Amino acid sequence: GASHLQIGRILLQAGKNLRVPNRSVHSRSRKRPSWPPGSMEDGVHNRYLFTIAVQFARGYKSITLPSEKISAARIFVAAGHRSQDALASKDFYTRARDLLDISWWKEEFNLCVDISMSSAENAAVLGLVDEMKANLSVIHEYCRGEKALVLRAYLIEIKSLYARDMSKEAYEIGMRGLELCGIRIPRNVFMPKIIAGLARTRTMMKKYDHESVLKMPVVEDEETIVKLQIIAQMAFISVDVNRKVLPFMCIIALRLSMREGISEVTPTALAIYASLLIKLGFAIKEGAQLATLALEVQALHRYESSVANVAILSYGTIFGFMKPLEDCVKPLGDAVRIGLRVGDMTHAASCCNIYLLFRFFSGQHLSYLATALPKLNADMKEFNLTRTLVVIEAFQSMVSILTGKTPCVSFAGTEDHLTYQTGDIVNQLINFGQLFIAYLFGDLEVALGLSSMAVNLGSFREVLGGTIFPYICEFYRSMTQMSILHLQPCKKGLSMVKKSIKVLRSGRKKSPGNLSHHVCLLEAEYAFAQRNFDSAERLYLEAIHHATGVIHEYALGCERLGWFYIQRANRESAQEQLEKARLLYLKWGAKAKAEHLEKKYSQQITKGKKGQELF
């Protein structure tokens, strides 16, 4: 150890001649150097910093001089900041913490804060909750008079707990943080209060145009920035814990952002408010303008820390109605990677969930998703993001079933599977995916059970309200019900489907490009049940026409039209549509579904070159 320490001393002494500016530290922590400008450690080049840090790490226990301990601690912290590996950073921070002496809190306050806060952030990234809390307790003990630092400690804990499915605990800590900021959320939330607050906020926003917002001054005060970050984070947590306060969180976040100036939270505040407007039924155009402004502010100021949550709220909600689903896939995928890179695990995980939905239901070839899933799985395991790992595993299972790599088995015991404490959002995503697979493979009993479970778990519309997916889920639930009604007619069941058609028609007004084929296909099924055969055929053909850009639903339209022709004893047309559906499923990559179709309609489907030439 002594020899390594001596080597480190020599390298550090030589390093004082390397007077290069400090490089920006790793974006995950965004810390400033712990050493003062002009000190021996200042200006040590990255190339030499790690060599020096490693030598000191091997012999730091032999250090006796207090001044040299401080110097070594600064080197460890700097190396931890600049390391691209969270585990390597942990090793450096641990050594700095080992050297830390209680007396330093008076003489080297900034260094002590840097060591404790960096250790806590690193533990949060690695999912070491107990270690994170231990480091944050030190901050709370020694920094009581430093409001900005206490709020930062609250923020670290909130984000880490929420990312690891400890939403209720994160919510309670967040409420304490808001109280410290002087913000009190009413316990009893009434709709008139929400409407009044929203009306005032909409009036306020009319005073701003894009140019005036982009020219607003940038917030420099650290306390204000952290306060805004806590409010924005609480808006997301309230979706899981207390949806009634969500509108208040959104309104407060935006009003404070507009009052204080541009910060990293401004894009999020604008996007949250835009998403809220859509969820409450306001015009898509109004929300789109605000979402576009959020992206412009983010791009202008290069705020990478807000990329993931703004992507969720813009591409995941508003633009999901306005653009083809496929156009939203890449921005969401990029946002996941950026969110993980900058340490925004909470929103990166949520963005990953939305990204998987868009990628799967966009109609892109299943091989693209199959390729992306292992990398996403590895990334989420690295950061111990358990909720998203469950979702990824569910999508891996779905893709594996569709491609024929694993047999299509009934989702027996689904109720047990969904009892994990993973939150309503994760449960509903899994439930939705299983419902889709069960319906597609004709397991109607299971599909109907899953439809009922969606109600028992909480409204899918509430959980993913503001996105297009509640409408798509409603479609597959109603298609399941129609398949059963074709076998066992029931007036009550038809009445429920009629209500679903109205819901889907309201969605089509928001997104004609993405939802028209769903409406037409469900209307065709309903018309058939009503024995309006001419209308049914016309609607099936319209559904196929509108679904041409979404290959699996194009295939479903052909499959259902083929079924219709079988019922009408039109064998030639039935064979043509079912063969077309089979080839479309193959084109999507769903080999198992194509084989299922062959077995189900073995008398109608014929293989051969003639069929293959359809494409």
N, C-alpha and C positions, 0 to 999 in steps of 0.2 A: 504494500500500500504506500509506503514512504517513497519508494522509487517512482511510482506513478505520479504521486503528488509533486515530486521534484520536477518531473518532466512537464507537468501541467504548469508549474511556476515559470519554467524556462519559456514555454510557448506563450504564456500570457505576457511575460516581459517583452518578448519579441513582438507580440501583437500590438503593443502600444505605438509601434512605428507604422502600423497599417491604418492610417487615418482616412478611412472611407466612411461615408455616411451610413448611418444605421438603415438597413433595408426594412421595408414594411414587413411586419411579422405575419405569421400564418393567419389567414383570414378567419380561422375557426375561433380565435380568441381576441384578435384585434387589440392586443395589449401594447402599451408603450414600453420601452426598455426600463428595467428596474434600476439601472445605474444612472448616476447623474452625468450630464454632458461634460466631457473633458476628463473624466476619470480614466484609469488605466484600462478598464474594461470597455469603455466607449469606443466604438469604431471597429471592434474585432469583426473581421469578415466572416460571413457564414461558413466559408470553406474551412476556417480554422476554429470557429467557435465550437463545433461538435467534437473536434479532436481534443481541444482543451477541456471541454466539459466531461468527456469520457475519462480523461486522465485524472481529473479532480474527483470524479465519481468513484474511481477505484481506490482513492487514498484520502477521501475527505474526512474520515474518522480520525486521521492523524493530525488534523489541523487543531492548533491550540490558540493561536492569536485571534482575538475577537474581530480585528479588522480583516484578517484573511478569511474568517468564516463568512463575514458579510460579503466579501468579494466573491467567494465561491458560491454563495447562495444566489447572488445576482447572475452569475454565469449559468447556473442550473435553470433558473427561471427563464432566462433568455433562450436557452437551448430548448426548453419545453415549449415556449411560444413558437419557435421557428420549426420545430419538428413537424413533419407531415404524418407521423404515426402517433395515434393517441396513446398506445401502450408505452412507446418510448418517452413521450411527454410525461406520462405518469411517473416513470422512473426518475426523471429529472426533478419533477415537483416534489416527489417523496424525499429526495435527498436535501432539497432546499428546506423542506419542512423539518427534517431531522436537525438541521443546523439552527433553525429559528429559536431564538431565546426570548423569554418574556420581556426582558429589558429593552429589546429592539422596538417594541411598540411605542416607546417614547422617542428613541433616537432615530429609528429607521421605519417610521410609520408606513410610508408608501410601499416600501419593500415587503413589509409584513402583510399589508393588504393584498399586494400582488401575489404573494405566495399562497395565502389562504383562498383568495377568490379564484385563482388559476387552478388550484388543486380541486376546488369545488366544481368548477366548470368541467374540468377533465373527468372527474368522477361521474358527473352527470352524463357526459358523452358516452362513457363506458358502462353506464347503467348501475354504478355502485352507489346506491341510494344512501346507505348508512354512512359511507365515507363522505359523501357529498354533504349530508346533514351535519356531520362532525365538523367539517371545515367551515360551514356557514354559521354554526353556533359560535365559533371563534369571532367571526365578523360581527355578529349581533352583540357579543360581549364587549369587544374593544372599540366598536365604531358607533356607539349609541348616539353620539352627537352628530354623526355624519349621515344625514338623511338619504343622500344619493346612494351611498354604499349599502345602507340597510335595504333600500328599495331594490338595488341590484341583486342582493342576496335573495330577497323574496322572488325576484324574477327567475333566477337560476333554478330555484327549488320548484316553482310553479311549472316551468317548462319541462323539467325533468320528470316530475311526478305525472304530469298529463301524458307525456310520451310513453309512459310505462303503465298506462291504464289505472292510474290512481287519481281519477278525475275529481272525486269528492274531496279528497285531502288537498289537491291543488286548488280547488275552488275556495276552500276555507282559508288557505294561506293567502290567496289572491284577494279575498275580501278584507283580510287584515291589512294587506298592502294598500288597498284602495282607501281604507279608513285613515291610514298614515298620510295618504295624499290629500285628505280632506274631502274625499268623494264617498257619498253614502248612497247605496242602491236601496230603494224602497222595498220593504218586505212584501207588502201587498201591492201587486201590480194589476192595475185595472186598464182595460182597453181605452177608455177616454183619455187617460194620462198618456198612453202610447200615441194615440192619434194626435193629441195636442203637441207633444214633443216632436213628432214627425212633421207636423204642419209648420212649426217654427223653424225646424232645420231645413225644410224645403224652401221656405222663404229666404232663409239666410243664404243658401247655395245659389239662389237666383242672382245674387249680387256679384258672383264670381264667374268669370269666363276662363277658358283654358289659359289664355295669355297671362291674366292677372295671377292665377295660381302658380304658374311656372316661374313667375318673377318674384314670388314671395321670398322673404329672407329666410335663411337657414337657421334652425335652432342650434345654439351652441351649448346651452345649459344642460349639464349631464342629468341633473335631477328631473328636469322636464322631460327629457328623452326617455328616461327609465319609467316615469309615470305613464307616459303615453304607451310604452311597450306593454306594461302590465294591463292597462285597459284593453288594448287590442287582443292580448292573450286571453283575457277573461271572456271576451266575446266568443272565442272559439270553445272555451271550456263550458260555458253556459249552455251550449248546444247539447252537451252530454248530461249536465247536472240540473240546470234550471232554465229551460227554454223561455220561460215567461220574462226573464230579465234581459234576454238577448237584444230586443229593440233598444232598451235603455243603454246597454253597453255600446251598441253601434252608434247611437246618437251622440253619446258622451265622447267617444273616440274621435268622431268627425268634428264636433264643435270645438274641442280642445285643440285639435290639429290645425284648424283654420284660424284659431285665435293666436296660437303660439308661433306658427310658421312652419316651414318645410323641415321635416325630419325623416328618419328611416321609417317612421310609423305612418306618415302621410299617405303613401300608396295603399297601405293596408286599410287605413280608415276610410279612404274613398271607395275602395273595392268592397269593404264590408257593408257600407251604406248602400252602394249600388245593388249588391246582392239582396239586402233587406227589402229594397223597393220592389224587386222582382218577386220575392217571396210573398209580399203583401199584395201583389196583383197590379202594381203600377206598370206603365208602358215599358216594354223591353228597350225601346229607343232611349229613354231617359237613363236607365241603368247602364246601357252600353256607352253613353257619352261619359259617364263617371268612371267606368271601368277603363275606357281608353285613356282618360286623363290620368288615372292611377298608373297605367303602364308608361305613359309619357314622363311623369315625375320620376318614376323608378329608373327609366333609361337615362334621363338627363343627369341625375345625381348619382347614377351607378350604385343604387342601393341593392346589393345582392342579398342582404339579410331579409328582405321582404319578398323576394322572388317567388318562393314556394307558396306562401299564403295568398299573394295576389293572383298567382296562377289558378289556385283553387277557386277563388271568388270571381275571376274573370272568365277564363277558359272553361273552368269546371261548372260554372252556372250560366252566366249571361251569354257568352259566345257559343256555349253548347246548344243554345236555341237558335242562334243566328247563322252558324256555320255548320257544314257537314261534320259529324263527329270525328271523322278521320283527320280533319284540319286541326283539331284540338289536341291530338295525340302527342305530336312532337313538342309543342310548348310545355305541356304537362310533364312529359318525360325529362326534358331539360331542367325544369324547375325542381324535380325530385333530386337530380344529381347536384344542382347548385345548393339546394337546401342542406343536403348532407355535407357538402364541402365546407359550408360556412358554419356548420354546427346547429342549424335550425332543424333539429330532429323532429320536433313536434309537427311542424307544418310539412316537412318532407315526407313524414309517414302518412299524414292525411292526404297529401297530394298524390302519393303513391297509390292509395286506395282508389281515388278518383281516376287516376291515369289508367289503372287496370280495367275499370269499368269502360272507359272510353275506348281503350285498345281492343277489348273483347267485343263490344257491341258495335264497333265501327265497321265491322265486316272485313278488316284486314286479314290476310292469311294467318292461320293459327300458328304457323312456324315462327312468325315474328314475335308473338307473345311467348311461345315456348322457349325461344332464345333469350328473351329479356328476363324471364322469371328467375333463373338460377342466379344471375348477377344481382338482381334486386334482393333475393333471399340472402345472399352473402352479405350485402350491404346492411340489411336490417339486422342480421345476426351480430354483425360487428358492433352495432350501436344498441343491441338488446331491445329492439323495438317490437315487443311481443305482440301487440295488437295487429300490426301490419303483417307480421310473420304468419299469423293465423289466416289473414286474408290471402296472402301469397300462396300458402299451402292449398287453400280452397280453389284458387284459380289454376294452380298446377294440377289438381285433381280433375277439374273440369276439362282442361285441355287434354290431359292424358286419356280421359274417357272418350272425348270426341275424336281424337286421333287414333284410338284403338290400342293404345299402349297398355291400358288397364281395362278390364271388363267393366261394362256399365252395370253396376249393382244398385239396388234400391237404397235410398238414404234412410234405412231403418236406424232407429236410435238417434235421429237428428235432434230430438228434443234434448237428449243428454249432451250431445255435442255443443249445443248452443247455451248450455248452462255455465260455461266459462265466463269469468268476470271480464269480458272484453268490451263491454259497452254496447249500447244499442246500435251504433253505426256499424260496427264490425259484424254483429249478429245479423243485421238486416242485409248487409252485403253478401254474407254467406248464404243466407236464406234465399235471397234473390237469385244467386247463381245456381243453387240447387233446384229451385223452382223451374228455372229455364231448362236445365238438363233433364229433369224429370218429365216436363212437358214434351220436350223434343223427342225423347225416346218412348213416349206413350205410357209412362208410368203415372196414370191419371190419379190414382188413389193417393200416391205420395205427393204429387203436385198439388192436389186439393188440400192435403194436410199442411203442406208448406204455406199455401195461401192463407190458411187460417192462422198459422203461427205468426205470419207477418202482422196480423192484427193484434195477436196476443203480446207480441214483443214491443208494440208501440207503433204508431203510424209511420209507415215508410215515408209518407209525404212530409211529416215533421222532421224525421231524421235527415233526409236528403232534400228537404224543401228548398226550392230555388234552383234545383238542377232539373234536367230533362228526365232523369231516371225513374222518378215516381210514375210518370206516364208510361214508360216502357214496362215497368213492373206491373202496372194496372192492365196493360195489354196482355201480358202472358198469364196473369191470374184469370182474366176474363176468357182468354182462349182455352184455358184448362176447363173452366166452367162450361163453355160452349161444347167442348168435346164430350163432356158428361151429359149435357142436355140433349145432344143428338141421340144418345143411347137411352136416356130416361128423361123425356120432356117434363118440364115443371114451370108453371106460370111464375112462381116466385123467383126461380132462378133466372128466367128471361127478363124479369123486371130489374133484377140486379145488374144484368149485362147491359140493359138499356141505360141505366144510370152510368155505367162505366163508359159507354159510348159518348155520353154527354161530357164526361170528364176528359176523354181523349180529344173530343172536338175542341174543347177550350184550350187544350195543349197545342192542337194543330194551328190555332190562331197565332200562337207565339212562335211556333216552329213548323211551318208548312213543309219545309224541305226534309225534316227529320221524322215527322210524325204522321204525314199523310197516308203512307202505306199501312201504318198500324190501324188508323181509323177505318180505311177502306176494307181491310181484311176482316176486322171484327164486325163491321157492318154486313159484310158478305155472309159471314157465319150466322149472324142474326137473321138476315133475310132468308137464308136457307131454312132455318128453324121455323120461320113464319110462312114457309112454302112459296115465297116470292122468288121463284127460280131464275127468271130473267134478270131481275135486279141483282140477285146473288152472283150470277155469272159476270155481269157488267162490273160489279164491285171487285170481284176477284181479279179481273183483268186490269182494273185501275190500280189495285194494290201492287200487282206485279210491275206495272209501268213505273210507279213511284219508288219502288224498292230496288231499282236496278243498280244503284250505287252502294247498296248494303247487301253483300252477296248471300249471307246466311238467311236474311229475311226475304230476299228475292227467291231463294230456294224454298223457303217455307210457303211463300205465296204459290209457287208452282205445285208444291206438294198438296196444298189444300185445294187448289183448282183441280188437280188430278183426282183427288178424293171426290170432289163434287161431280166430276164427269162419270166416275164409277157409279155413284148414286143415281145418275141420270141415264145409266146404261150406254154411255158414249165411250166405248172401249178404246177406239183409235185415239181420240183426244186425250183420254186418261193416260194411255201409254206414253204419248208424246210429252205430257206435262210431268209425269212421274220420272221419266228418263231424264228430262231436263233438270228436275230437282236433284236427282242422284248425282249428275255431273257437276251441278253447282255446289253441292255439299263437298264433293271431292276437290273442287277448285278452292273452296274455303279451307280445306285441309282436314275436314271431318270425315275421315275414312270410316269410322265406326257408325256414324249416322247414315252414310251412304249404304253400308252393308245392312243396317237395320231396315232401311227403306226397301232394299231388295228382298229381304225375307218377308216383310209385311205385305208387299205387293208383288210377290214372285210371279204371278200370272200376268201382270201388266208390264213389268219392266223387262226389257231384253237388252243384253249386252252386245256390243259389236261396234264395228267401225262407223256404222251409220250414226249411232248415237254419239260417238266420240267427236264426230265432225260438227256437232252443234257449236263447238267453240274453236 
